[in-house]
């Protein structure tokens, strides 16, 4: 268990990895705040659960996971706390989004409203940033690096 914890927080002290982590966290946070708190025009927790389970047909555990990953994951990424775990969670979630809802709409996002849904280009960017964080850790400016120094 101790070895797993160390692997989870091990990070390369590189500023570029911190930038990737911060970008990922800051981009995902408003989506998580919409879903969990109703900020930025979102439905809040109960409205999002209703939408994801009733309209989209997701199982409750999946809908709950989406909300938790986007909200707590984004905050943890900004802080650099267990970033590898949250990056893996986001990469998995966005892979699922591509497969279940975006693949049929092609590559491009629906910039002009002339498609039936969104393409997967945005999701690919999220997955790319998440994989960078997953492989390299939180980077130089992170709680993970502080914990690792004190071990």
QUIQUIDA-V677722 format. One line per field, one symbol per residue. psi: psi as a letter, one per 30 degrees, with the letter a starting at -180 (. if undefined). Layout:
psi=???
//
This chain:
psi=eeeeeeeefklkikeeeeeeeeeeeeefeeeeeeeefglhglfleeeeeeeeeeefgkleeeeeeeeeeedeeeeeeefhjheeeeeeeeeeefeeeeefffefgaeklieggglfakageeeeeeeeeeeeeeefafaeileeeeeeef.
//
